[in-house]
Amino acid sequence: MNKLIALICVISWSGFWAFGYLALSASSADARQMTMAALLAAAGFLTGTFAYMALVRRHP
């Protein structure tokens, strides 16, 4: 189970960084693309944080 949580953590954080970069580098004229990338980055951040906290709780 720890390996699955660790995999989710890694994928979530990589999604956060990838979509965060896309949100920051999108042109200001394309607000829809910027908003979608920011929402996906936020989802990656939240999922990565919760997965990391679950790993930390399992190994004190």
N, CA, C and O atoms as a Maestro MAE file, in Angstrom:
{
 s_m_m2io_version
 :::
 2.0.0
}

f_m_ct {
 s_m_title
 :::
 protein
 m_atom[240] {
  # First column is atom index #
  i_m_mmod_type
  r_m_x_coord
  r_m_y_coord
  r_m_z_coord
  i_m_residue_number
  s_m_chain_name
  s_m_pdb_residue_name
  s_m_pdb_atom_name
  i_m_atomic_number
  :::
  1 25 0.816 -1.192 0.000 1 A "MET " " N  " 7
  2 3 0.000 0.000 0.000 1 A "MET " " CA " 6
  3 2 0.865 1.263 0.000 1 A "MET " " C  " 6
  4 15 0.512 2.269 -0.615 1 A "MET " " O  " 8
  5 25 2.011 1.194 0.705 2 A "ASN " " N  " 7
  6 3 2.895 2.363 0.739 2 A "ASN " " CA " 6
  7 2 3.451 2.701 -0.638 2 A "ASN " " C  " 6
  8 15 3.641 3.871 -0.968 2 A "ASN " " O  " 8
  9 25 3.711 1.671 -1.443 3 A "LYS " " N  " 7
  10 3 4.236 1.925 -2.787 3 A "LYS " " CA " 6
  11 2 3.193 2.613 -3.655 3 A "LYS " " C  " 6
  12 15 3.531 3.473 -4.468 3 A "LYS " " O  " 8
  13 25 1.935 2.244 -3.490 4 A "LEU " " N  " 7
  14 3 0.860 2.885 -4.247 4 A "LEU " " CA " 6
  15 2 0.718 4.351 -3.840 4 A "LEU " " C  " 6
  16 15 0.569 5.224 -4.695 4 A "LEU " " O  " 8
  17 25 0.764 4.614 -2.552 5 A "ILE " " N  " 7
  18 3 0.664 5.996 -2.073 5 A "ILE " " CA " 6
  19 2 1.864 6.805 -2.544 5 A "ILE " " C  " 6
  20 15 1.719 7.969 -2.919 5 A "ILE " " O  " 8
  21 25 3.047 6.200 -2.528 6 A "ALA " " N  " 7
  22 3 4.246 6.893 -3.012 6 A "ALA " " CA " 6
  23 2 4.141 7.190 -4.503 6 A "ALA " " C  " 6
  24 15 4.549 8.264 -4.946 6 A "ALA " " O  " 8
  25 25 3.607 6.270 -5.270 7 A "LEU " " N  " 7
  26 3 3.418 6.494 -6.702 7 A "LEU " " CA " 6
  27 2 2.427 7.628 -6.954 7 A "LEU " " C  " 6
  28 15 2.654 8.478 -7.815 7 A "LEU " " O  " 8
  29 25 1.336 7.637 -6.206 8 A "ILE " " N  " 7
  30 3 0.347 8.719 -6.320 8 A "ILE " " CA " 6
  31 2 0.989 10.052 -5.962 8 A "ILE " " C  " 6
  32 15 0.725 11.067 -6.607 8 A "ILE " " O  " 8
  33 25 1.827 10.048 -4.939 9 A "CYS " " N  " 7
  34 3 2.515 11.266 -4.512 9 A "CYS " " CA " 6
  35 2 3.415 11.805 -5.630 9 A "CYS " " C  " 6
  36 15 3.391 12.999 -5.926 9 A "CYS " " O  " 8
  37 25 4.191 10.939 -6.235 10 A "VAL " " N  " 7
  38 3 5.114 11.367 -7.291 10 A "VAL " " CA " 6
  39 2 4.358 11.877 -8.513 10 A "VAL " " C  " 6
  40 15 4.715 12.911 -9.079 10 A "VAL " " O  " 8
  41 25 3.338 11.170 -8.914 11 A "ILE " " N  " 7
  42 3 2.560 11.584 -10.082 11 A "ILE " " CA " 6
  43 2 1.843 12.898 -9.822 11 A "ILE " " C  " 6
  44 15 1.770 13.756 -10.702 11 A "ILE " " O  " 8
  45 25 1.315 13.059 -8.619 12 A "SER " " N  " 7
  46 3 0.610 14.291 -8.276 12 A "SER " " CA " 6
  47 2 1.535 15.494 -8.271 12 A "SER " " C  " 6
  48 15 1.187 16.552 -8.796 12 A "SER " " O  " 8
  49 25 2.721 15.338 -7.677 13 A "TRP " " N  " 7
  50 3 3.647 16.462 -7.638 13 A "TRP " " CA " 6
  51 2 4.182 16.795 -9.028 13 A "TRP " " C  " 6
  52 15 4.403 17.964 -9.342 13 A "TRP " " O  " 8
  53 25 4.389 15.778 -9.861 14 A "SER " " N  " 7
  54 3 4.843 16.084 -11.222 14 A "SER " " CA " 6
  55 2 3.747 16.792 -12.011 14 A "SER " " C  " 6
  56 15 4.036 17.670 -12.824 14 A "SER " " O  " 8
  57 25 2.492 16.415 -11.776 15 A "GLY " " N  " 7
  58 3 1.377 17.127 -12.401 15 A "GLY " " CA " 6
  59 2 1.278 18.553 -11.910 15 A "GLY " " C  " 6
  60 15 0.981 19.464 -12.683 15 A "GLY " " O  " 8
  61 25 1.526 18.750 -10.622 16 A "PHE " " N  " 7
  62 3 1.518 20.110 -10.070 16 A "PHE " " CA " 6
  63 2 2.550 20.989 -10.760 16 A "PHE " " C  " 6
  64 15 2.243 22.108 -11.171 16 A "PHE " " O  " 8
  65 25 3.776 20.486 -10.890 17 A "TRP " " N  " 7
  66 3 4.831 21.290 -11.503 17 A "TRP " " CA " 6
  67 2 4.583 21.514 -12.988 17 A "TRP " " C  " 6
  68 15 4.816 22.609 -13.499 17 A "TRP " " O  " 8
  69 25 4.111 20.480 -13.683 18 A "ALA " " N  " 7
  70 3 3.879 20.613 -15.129 18 A "ALA " " CA " 6
  71 2 2.737 21.592 -15.413 18 A "ALA " " C  " 6
  72 15 2.881 22.500 -16.232 18 A "ALA " " O  " 8
  73 25 1.615 21.406 -14.740 19 A "PHE " " N  " 7
  74 3 0.479 22.291 -15.001 19 A "PHE " " CA " 6
  75 2 0.680 23.676 -14.391 19 A "PHE " " C  " 6
  76 15 0.138 24.663 -14.888 19 A "PHE " " O  " 8
  77 25 1.454 23.745 -13.318 20 A "GLY " " N  " 7
  78 3 1.792 25.052 -12.779 20 A "GLY " " CA " 6
  79 2 2.621 25.870 -13.755 20 A "GLY " " C  " 6
  80 15 2.406 27.070 -13.925 20 A "GLY " " O  " 8
  81 25 3.572 25.199 -14.393 21 A "TYR " " N  " 7
  82 3 4.368 25.886 -15.413 21 A "TYR " " CA " 6
  83 2 3.483 26.334 -16.584 21 A "TYR " " C  " 6
  84 15 3.620 27.448 -17.090 21 A "TYR " " O  " 8
  85 25 2.580 25.452 -17.000 22 A "LEU " " N  " 7
  86 3 1.692 25.828 -18.100 22 A "LEU " " CA " 6
  87 2 0.801 27.001 -17.728 22 A "LEU " " C  " 6
  88 15 0.536 27.870 -18.559 22 A "LEU " " O  " 8
  89 25 0.336 27.032 -16.481 23 A "ALA " " N  " 7
  90 3 -0.507 28.144 -16.037 23 A "ALA " " CA " 6
  91 2 0.277 29.449 -16.015 23 A "ALA " " C  " 6
  92 15 -0.250 30.501 -16.379 23 A "ALA " " O  " 8
  93 25 1.533 29.384 -15.591 24 A "LEU " " N  " 7
  94 3 2.341 30.601 -15.526 24 A "LEU " " CA " 6
  95 2 2.836 31.068 -16.887 24 A "LEU " " C  " 6
  96 15 3.040 32.262 -17.103 24 A "LEU " " O  " 8
  97 25 3.027 30.129 -17.800 25 A "SER " " N  " 7
  98 3 3.573 30.509 -19.102 25 A "SER " " CA " 6
  99 2 2.499 30.736 -20.168 25 A "SER " " C  " 6
  100 15 2.824 31.102 -21.297 25 A "SER " " O  " 8
  101 25 1.232 30.526 -19.828 26 A "ALA " " N  " 7
  102 3 0.161 30.751 -20.811 26 A "ALA " " CA " 6
  103 2 0.031 32.244 -21.079 26 A "ALA " " C  " 6
  104 15 0.278 33.076 -20.206 26 A "ALA " " O  " 8
  105 25 -0.359 32.557 -22.295 27 A "SER " " N  " 7
  106 3 -0.529 33.971 -22.626 27 A "SER " " CA " 6
  107 2 -1.756 34.521 -21.904 27 A "SER " " C  " 6
  108 15 -2.731 33.806 -21.673 27 A "SER " " O  " 8
  109 25 -1.689 35.776 -21.559 28 A "SER " " N  " 7
  110 3 -2.783 36.379 -20.802 28 A "SER " " CA " 6
  111 2 -4.055 36.505 -21.643 28 A "SER " " C  " 6
  112 15 -5.139 36.705 -21.095 28 A "SER " " O  " 8
  113 25 -3.936 36.390 -22.958 29 A "ALA " " N  " 7
  114 3 -5.114 36.461 -23.822 29 A "ALA " " CA " 6
  115 2 -5.955 35.195 -23.736 29 A "ALA " " C  " 6
  116 15 -7.157 35.228 -23.996 29 A "ALA " " O  " 8
  117 25 -5.326 34.078 -23.370 30 A "ASP " " N  " 7
  118 3 -6.041 32.808 -23.303 30 A "ASP " " CA " 6
  119 2 -6.330 32.466 -21.838 30 A "ASP " " C  " 6
  120 15 -5.661 31.620 -21.243 30 A "ASP " " O  " 8
  121 25 -7.324 33.129 -21.276 31 A "ALA " " N  " 7
  122 3 -7.646 32.976 -19.856 31 A "ALA " " CA " 6
  123 2 -8.209 31.595 -19.551 31 A "ALA " " C  " 6
  124 15 -8.013 31.075 -18.452 31 A "ALA " " O  " 8
  125 25 -8.906 30.999 -20.509 32 A "ARG " " N  " 7
  126 3 -9.491 29.675 -20.275 32 A "ARG " " CA " 6
  127 2 -8.407 28.614 -20.081 32 A "ARG " " C  " 6
  128 15 -8.509 27.765 -19.195 32 A "ARG " " O  " 8
  129 25 -7.374 28.673 -20.915 33 A "GLN " " N  " 7
  130 3 -6.261 27.722 -20.794 33 A "GLN " " CA " 6
  131 2 -5.521 27.939 -19.475 33 A "GLN " " C  " 6
  132 15 -5.127 26.977 -18.816 33 A "GLN " " O  " 8
  133 25 -5.336 29.183 -19.097 34 A "MET " " N  " 7
  134 3 -4.641 29.496 -17.860 34 A "MET " " CA " 6
  135 2 -5.438 29.004 -16.645 34 A "MET " " C  " 6
  136 15 -4.861 28.470 -15.697 34 A "MET " " O  " 8
  137 25 -6.744 29.181 -16.677 35 A "THR " " N  " 7
  138 3 -7.591 28.745 -15.572 35 A "THR " " CA " 6
  139 2 -7.604 27.226 -15.448 35 A "THR " " C  " 6
  140 15 -7.514 26.697 -14.340 35 A "THR " " O  " 8
  141 25 -7.714 26.529 -16.556 36 A "MET " " N  " 7
  142 3 -7.729 25.066 -16.518 36 A "MET " " CA " 6
  143 2 -6.408 24.514 -16.013 36 A "MET " " C  " 6
  144 15 -6.395 23.574 -15.219 36 A "MET " " O  " 8
  145 25 -5.307 25.080 -16.457 37 A "ALA " " N  " 7
  146 3 -4.004 24.627 -15.990 37 A "ALA " " CA " 6
  147 2 -3.827 24.917 -14.503 37 A "ALA " " C  " 6
  148 15 -3.241 24.111 -13.780 37 A "ALA " " O  " 8
  149 25 -4.330 26.064 -14.040 38 A "ALA " " N  " 7
  150 3 -4.230 26.399 -12.619 38 A "ALA " " CA " 6
  151 2 -5.076 25.454 -11.773 38 A "ALA " " C  " 6
  152 15 -4.659 25.070 -10.680 38 A "ALA " " O  " 8
  153 25 -6.249 25.075 -12.254 39 A "LEU " " N  " 7
  154 3 -7.089 24.126 -11.522 39 A "LEU " " CA " 6
  155 2 -6.442 22.745 -11.457 39 A "LEU " " C  " 6
  156 15 -6.484 22.089 -10.416 39 A "LEU " " O  " 8
  157 25 -5.851 22.307 -12.549 40 A "LEU " " N  " 7
  158 3 -5.157 21.017 -12.542 40 A "LEU " " CA " 6
  159 2 -3.915 21.054 -11.651 40 A "LEU " " C  " 6
  160 15 -3.594 20.065 -10.991 40 A "LEU " " O  " 8
  161 25 -3.226 22.177 -11.633 41 A "ALA " " N  " 7
  162 3 -2.072 22.315 -10.741 41 A "ALA " " CA " 6
  163 2 -2.517 22.287 -9.284 41 A "ALA " " C  " 6
  164 15 -1.845 21.688 -8.444 41 A "ALA " " O  " 8
  165 25 -3.631 22.922 -8.979 42 A "ALA " " N  " 7
  166 3 -4.151 22.907 -7.610 42 A "ALA " " CA " 6
  167 2 -4.568 21.500 -7.197 42 A "ALA " " C  " 6
  168 15 -4.342 21.087 -6.059 42 A "ALA " " O  " 8
  169 25 -5.176 20.768 -8.121 43 A "ALA " " N  " 7
  170 3 -5.551 19.382 -7.822 43 A "ALA " " CA " 6
  171 2 -4.311 18.524 -7.568 43 A "ALA " " C  " 6
  172 15 -4.311 17.689 -6.664 43 A "ALA " " O  " 8
  173 25 -3.268 18.722 -8.350 44 A "GLY " " N  " 7
  174 3 -2.017 17.998 -8.131 44 A "GLY " " CA " 6
  175 2 -1.369 18.362 -6.804 44 A "GLY " " C  " 6
  176 15 -0.808 17.506 -6.120 44 A "GLY " " O  " 8
  177 25 -1.452 19.636 -6.447 45 A "PHE " " N  " 7
  178 3 -0.896 20.077 -5.165 45 A "PHE " " CA " 6
  179 2 -1.635 19.439 -3.996 45 A "PHE " " C  " 6
  180 15 -1.009 18.932 -3.065 45 A "PHE " " O  " 8
  181 25 -2.952 19.464 -4.040 46 A "LEU " " N  " 7
  182 3 -3.735 18.897 -2.937 46 A "LEU " " CA " 6
  183 2 -3.549 17.389 -2.832 46 A "LEU " " C  " 6
  184 15 -3.362 16.858 -1.738 46 A "LEU " " O  " 8
  185 25 -3.600 16.704 -3.958 47 A "THR " " N  " 7
  186 3 -3.425 15.259 -3.947 47 A "THR " " CA " 6
  187 2 -2.022 14.879 -3.492 47 A "THR " " C  " 6
  188 15 -1.855 13.943 -2.710 47 A "THR " " O  " 8
  189 25 -1.016 15.596 -3.974 48 A "GLY " " N  " 7
  190 3 0.355 15.325 -3.560 48 A "GLY " " CA " 6
  191 2 0.582 15.579 -2.084 48 A "GLY " " C  " 6
  192 15 1.296 14.826 -1.421 48 A "GLY " " O  " 8
  193 25 -0.022 16.635 -1.569 49 A "THR " " N  " 7
  194 3 0.123 16.944 -0.148 49 A "THR " " CA " 6
  195 2 -0.525 15.877 0.713 49 A "THR " " C  " 6
  196 15 0.071 15.424 1.690 49 A "THR " " O  " 8
  197 25 -1.736 15.469 0.365 50 A "PHE " " N  " 7
  198 3 -2.425 14.449 1.152 50 A "PHE " " CA " 6
  199 2 -1.707 13.100 1.064 50 A "PHE " " C  " 6
  200 15 -1.642 12.372 2.055 50 A "PHE " " O  " 8
  201 25 -1.173 12.762 -0.100 51 A "ALA " " N  " 7
  202 3 -0.434 11.507 -0.236 51 A "ALA " " CA " 6
  203 2 0.856 11.548 0.580 51 A "ALA " " C  " 6
  204 15 1.226 10.559 1.211 51 A "ALA " " O  " 8
  205 25 1.534 12.686 0.566 52 A "TYR " " N  " 7
  206 3 2.758 12.819 1.359 52 A "TYR " " CA " 6
  207 2 2.445 12.699 2.849 52 A "TYR " " C  " 6
  208 15 3.164 12.028 3.589 52 A "TYR " " O  " 8
  209 25 1.375 13.350 3.281 53 A "MET " " N  " 7
  210 3 0.997 13.262 4.702 53 A "MET " " CA " 6
  211 2 0.612 11.839 5.085 53 A "MET " " C  " 6
  212 15 0.883 11.414 6.209 53 A "MET " " O  " 8
  213 25 -0.010 11.098 4.184 54 A "ALA " " N  " 7
  214 3 -0.350 9.707 4.464 54 A "ALA " " CA " 6
  215 2 0.923 8.866 4.607 54 A "ALA " " C  " 6
  216 15 0.985 7.975 5.454 54 A "ALA " " O  " 8
  217 25 1.925 9.144 3.792 55 A "LEU " " N  " 7
  218 3 3.203 8.424 3.921 55 A "LEU " " CA " 6
  219 2 3.914 8.768 5.223 55 A "LEU " " C  " 6
  220 15 4.492 7.894 5.869 55 A "LEU " " O  " 8
  221 25 3.874 10.019 5.602 56 A "VAL " " N  " 7
  222 3 4.546 10.454 6.823 56 A "VAL " " CA " 6
  223 2 3.872 9.825 8.046 56 A "VAL " " C  " 6
  224 15 4.551 9.419 8.989 56 A "VAL " " O  " 8
  225 25 2.564 9.746 8.031 57 A "ARG " " N  " 7
  226 3 1.850 9.148 9.173 57 A "ARG " " CA " 6
  227 2 2.159 7.669 9.318 57 A "ARG " " C  " 6
  228 15 2.147 7.146 10.432 57 A "ARG " " O  " 8
  229 25 2.432 6.988 8.225 58 A "ARG " " N  " 7
  230 3 2.710 5.548 8.282 58 A "ARG " " CA " 6
  231 2 4.113 5.256 8.792 58 A "ARG " " C  " 6
  232 15 4.348 4.189 9.360 58 A "ARG " " O  " 8
  233 25 5.055 6.183 8.601 59 A "HIS " " N  " 7
  234 3 6.441 5.984 9.047 59 A "HIS " " CA " 6
  235 2 6.858 7.127 9.949 59 A "HIS " " C  " 6
  236 15 7.379 8.132 9.466 59 A "HIS " " O  " 8
  237 25 6.641 6.996 11.255 60 A "PRO " " N  " 7
  238 3 6.991 8.105 12.171 60 A "PRO " " CA " 6
  239 2 8.477 8.331 12.315 60 A "PRO " " C  " 6
  240 15 8.898 9.225 13.049 60 A "PRO " " O  " 8
  :::
 }
 m_bond[239] {
  # First column is bond index #
  i_m_from
  i_m_to
  i_m_order
  :::
  1 1 2 1
  2 2 3 1
  3 3 4 2
  4 3 5 1
  5 5 6 1
  6 6 7 1
  7 7 8 2
  8 7 9 1
  9 9 10 1
  10 10 11 1
  11 11 12 2
  12 11 13 1
  13 13 14 1
  14 14 15 1
  15 15 16 2
  16 15 17 1
  17 17 18 1
  18 18 19 1
  19 19 20 2
  20 19 21 1
  21 21 22 1
  22 22 23 1
  23 23 24 2
  24 23 25 1
  25 25 26 1
  26 26 27 1
  27 27 28 2
  28 27 29 1
  29 29 30 1
  30 30 31 1
  31 31 32 2
  32 31 33 1
  33 33 34 1
  34 34 35 1
  35 35 36 2
  36 35 37 1
  37 37 38 1
  38 38 39 1
  39 39 40 2
  40 39 41 1
  41 41 42 1
  42 42 43 1
  43 43 44 2
  44 43 45 1
  45 45 46 1
  46 46 47 1
  47 47 48 2
  48 47 49 1
  49 49 50 1
  50 50 51 1
  51 51 52 2
  52 51 53 1
  53 53 54 1
  54 54 55 1
  55 55 56 2
  56 55 57 1
  57 57 58 1
  58 58 59 1
  59 59 60 2
  60 59 61 1
  61 61 62 1
  62 62 63 1
  63 63 64 2
  64 63 65 1
  65 65 66 1
  66 66 67 1
  67 67 68 2
  68 67 69 1
  69 69 70 1
  70 70 71 1
  71 71 72 2
  72 71 73 1
  73 73 74 1
  74 74 75 1
  75 75 76 2
  76 75 77 1
  77 77 78 1
  78 78 79 1
  79 79 80 2
  80 79 81 1
  81 81 82 1
  82 82 83 1
  83 83 84 2
  84 83 85 1
  85 85 86 1
  86 86 87 1
  87 87 88 2
  88 87 89 1
  89 89 90 1
  90 90 91 1
  91 91 92 2
  92 91 93 1
  93 93 94 1
  94 94 95 1
  95 95 96 2
  96 95 97 1
  97 97 98 1
  98 98 99 1
  99 99 100 2
  100 99 101 1
  101 101 102 1
  102 102 103 1
  103 103 104 2
  104 103 105 1
  105 105 106 1
  106 106 107 1
  107 107 108 2
  108 107 109 1
  109 109 110 1
  110 110 111 1
  111 111 112 2
  112 111 113 1
  113 113 114 1
  114 114 115 1
  115 115 116 2
  116 115 117 1
  117 117 118 1
  118 118 119 1
  119 119 120 2
  120 119 121 1
  121 121 122 1
  122 122 123 1
  123 123 124 2
  124 123 125 1
  125 125 126 1
  126 126 127 1
  127 127 128 2
  128 127 129 1
  129 129 130 1
  130 130 131 1
  131 131 132 2
  132 131 133 1
  133 133 134 1
  134 134 135 1
  135 135 136 2
  136 135 137 1
  137 137 138 1
  138 138 139 1
  139 139 140 2
  140 139 141 1
  141 141 142 1
  142 142 143 1
  143 143 144 2
  144 143 145 1
  145 145 146 1
  146 146 147 1
  147 147 148 2
  148 147 149 1
  149 149 150 1
  150 150 151 1
  151 151 152 2
  152 151 153 1
  153 153 154 1
  154 154 155 1
  155 155 156 2
  156 155 157 1
  157 157 158 1
  158 158 159 1
  159 159 160 2
  160 159 161 1
  161 161 162 1
  162 162 163 1
  163 163 164 2
  164 163 165 1
  165 165 166 1
  166 166 167 1
  167 167 168 2
  168 167 169 1
  169 169 170 1
  170 170 171 1
  171 171 172 2
  172 171 173 1
  173 173 174 1
  174 174 175 1
  175 175 176 2
  176 175 177 1
  177 177 178 1
  178 178 179 1
  179 179 180 2
  180 179 181 1
  181 181 182 1
  182 182 183 1
  183 183 184 2
  184 183 185 1
  185 185 186 1
  186 186 187 1
  187 187 188 2
  188 187 189 1
  189 189 190 1
  190 190 191 1
  191 191 192 2
  192 191 193 1
  193 193 194 1
  194 194 195 1
  195 195 196 2
  196 195 197 1
  197 197 198 1
  198 198 199 1
  199 199 200 2
  200 199 201 1
  201 201 202 1
  202 202 203 1
  203 203 204 2
  204 203 205 1
  205 205 206 1
  206 206 207 1
  207 207 208 2
  208 207 209 1
  209 209 210 1
  210 210 211 1
  211 211 212 2
  212 211 213 1
  213 213 214 1
  214 214 215 1
  215 215 216 2
  216 215 217 1
  217 217 218 1
  218 218 219 1
  219 219 220 2
  220 219 221 1
  221 221 222 1
  222 222 223 1
  223 223 224 2
  224 223 225 1
  225 225 226 1
  226 226 227 1
  227 227 228 2
  228 227 229 1
  229 229 230 1
  230 230 231 1
  231 231 232 2
  232 231 233 1
  233 233 234 1
  234 234 235 1
  235 235 236 2
  236 235 237 1
  237 237 238 1
  238 238 239 1
  239 239 240 2
  :::
 }
}
